């Protein structure tokens, strides 16, 4: 039976665990310590506060394990702050040291502060009808590398992309009852 790990250092952990349990028949576990990542076939890097998550990754020694999971081709769903952490670089920010998993440059808080949070119907490549996406103090992808496929935009801002085993989103699929994004991620386990 496959196991999906949700990085549980800070942020939308319980929401991601619950959403993944609704979409997936295998085991979903909260990842908090060394050695857990290697027992998982796929990972979720949740939204939250990217500076705090970055600090906790270092404190718990999980940076290298996440990089090894990526190198092994394990599917990774990175949402909001997870998108920031997965990036190669962040525009104008030296507080967060991204993991460099995905060839992207991120603009943190691209849509403004928390009070500017919003919902929008997105056309997402691979989905048959629009997806109602929830954006909370969201980042955006400012630049993508050659191997990155853009999946959705809000205006000119890239808000969903895929590079090999990484599905990265600026929005929060765990906050809706629409499991199509989760199904898209779970199909990556079969590739």
Residue, then its C-alpha position, 0 to 999 in steps of 0.5 A: x500500500x502506498x504512503x503519502x507524507x504531509x510535511x507537518x512542521x507548520x501550516x495547513x497540515x491537518x487540512x492537507x491530511x484530511x483532503x488527501x485521505x478523502x482522495x486516496x485509499x492508501x495511508x497518509x502520514x504527518x512527517x515531522x522527523x528524520x527517516x519518515x520521508x524515505x518511507x513515503x512514496x509521495x509528499x505534500x509540502x503544505x501552505x503556511x508561513x514559508x520563513x517558519x517552515x524553512x527554519x523548521x526544515x533546517x532545525x529538524x534536518x529534513x532539507x536533504x531528505x526532501x532533496x533526496x526524495x525529489x532526486x528519486x522522482x517521488x511525486x511532490x505536491x507543493x502548495x503556496x508556501x510549499x511552492x516557495x520552498x520548492x523553487x530555485x530562487x525567490x525574488x528579492x528575499x534572502x530570509x527563505x532559502x528555497x530547496x531548489x527542487x523546481x526550476x522556477x523563480x517565485x514572487x512571494x505575496x504576489x497578490x498582496x497581503x492576507x486581506x487581499x485573499x480571493x477565490x477565482x475559477x481557473x482554467x487548469x491544463x488537464x482538467x475538463x472544467x474550471x477549478x475554483x481556487x482559493x488564494x491566501x496571501x499567495x505567491x506566483x511563479x515569476x519565471x519558469x525553466x525549460x522543463x517546467x510546464x505552465x498549467x494555470x495563470x491568473x492574468x499574467x501570473x503563473x499559479x500552477x506548474x509541473x516539472x517532472x515529479x513536482x506539481x506546484x500550486x500558488x493556491x490551496x486545493x485542500x480548502x475545497x471539496x473539489x478533489x481533481x487536483x489531488x487526483x492529478x497528483x495521485x496519477x503521478x504515483x502511477x508514472 
